[in-house]
Amino acid sequence: MDKADFLQNDSETVVSSKTTEDDLTLYMDRNLPAGAYDLNMYALDMLGVDSAEKAEDFDGSDYKAADKGYLTQTLLADEDTTVFVGDESDDIDYTAKTGFVNIVTAGSDTTGFTTKLTVPIGENYLIAGETKVELDAPAYINAEGYTMLPVRAISTSLGIDNNNVLWDQATKTVAILYGDRIISMTAGASVMYVNGSSIPTSSSVEIVYDRTFLPMRDLATALGVTDLTWDTDPTTGKTTTVYMNANR
């Protein structure tokens, strides 16, 4: 243990030990929502039982920590580790690794959004349903005349968990994990990937104000948005507002 090598009490010295676990097999409920899940740890000896089955039904209400020699919280975890305590002080586990596993597809593999987005070009906001969402980088028309939308802001405003929009600084690649889709695109490339299949994009992926932008049609295609409309300026013919309509 990092904090102490032993625990001294009135009657005896308890010497600590270290245990290494490897080759873990993880079984997940297929209906769990997408997102990151922490790894919480506890030892059967700390619960005063000798099997996982008994641990599942453990009830500490009939026992006291002093009766069974449970270790204290300070020996269970480092100083900054989050410690969870149940109804009884002897029912303890702690977070061994935050974000131990990340479920990248929702249990039902259902795609389709229920939120309508209104995206004014050049404005530092969009409207998601009836909610105004501030943007640090607005949609714009690029040099080739394509309407470019911010990938993360559009994805999360539609309802995708922010943790499922991933950025790899080393390769300048953004990945979107949604339903049964894994979407990826790299800055400067004129292709995106949906579940490993390459799809040409109308214009290259661009980075503006440290945000990734993709042409509106390509982003809608990647996310499976089938109802995409827009307004144009009658004088310039340029897009003024983009609408991504709910498709379920």
Disulfide bonds with the S-S distance in Angstrom:
none
